[in-house]
Amino acid sequence: MVSQGKGGGGSRNLTVKLRTAKGRKVGSTRWLQRQLNDPYVEEAKRRGYRSRAAFKLTEIDDRYRFLKPGMIVLDLGAAPGGWSQIAAELVGSAEGRGQVLAVDLSPIEPLPGVEVLTQDVSAEDAPAAIRAALKGGRADVVLSDMAAPATGHRSTDHLRVVALVEAALDLAEDVLKPGGTFLAKVFQGGAGGELVARLKRSFAKVHHVKPKASRKESPEVYVLATGFRGGA
Ligand code: SAM
């Protein structure tokens, strides 16, 4: 995992400070400064991962071990592809074992062991298109790191988050095999009472996870639901 330790003298430990250049907003300067000083960004680049988000999935899987060789994984909101890269490594899809199907509104550049479907998950034709692309029409694991761009309007953003999680869960309930796993980004407040109650009805266990690689100031949290009760 990525070390965040101080001292030691590697370039990783140097803090880059930026002045607000003319024409650059304070917010974007802060974003750039955070990127430049983020050990996960540097490590993702070094290992050839498409996103720092790759470390969140690695961390959650290190703890709960739900991604196994030969599994079929559906990755919703997969662009640019960090989670799919991790899933492909763990199931062995580049060596012909299992399958990783990456779905996103945005196109994803080809990745070894990853099949791509450019698709809006909330669209009416999504379930049929996804089932058709999955081997045997079923999955062992459904991942969703989906997030819609924030509008800044709190209740609109909240409704969008809930709608995306519900769309992911609808798909998971449609394609998961018995005993399957569902992991989704929910944001604080996103996994409200109703969603948790639904997850508890459909799965044997429900955990809330905040991986270290998730920025402390970010409201994102993940729900991990294991032991799907349906799908027979
Ligand atoms: N897990 C990814 C990785 O490791 O590279 C990062 C995912 S990014 C935080 C969220 C993604 O959700 C975006 O690429 C966005 O296009 C996608 N998304 C949002 N709404 C979607 C929808 N309705 N259907 C499909 N993808 C969606």
Boltz pocket constraint, residues with backbone or C-beta under 6 A from the ligand:
constraints:
  - pocket:
      binder: B
      contacts: [[A, 50], [A, 51], [A, 53], [A, 54], [A, 76], [A, 77], [A, 78], [A, 79], [A, 80], [A, 81], [A, 82], [A, 83], [A, 84], [A, 103], [A, 104], [A, 105], [A, 106], [A, 119], [A, 120], [A, 121], [A, 122], [A, 145], [A, 146], [A, 147], [A, 148], [A, 164]]
      max_distance: 6.0
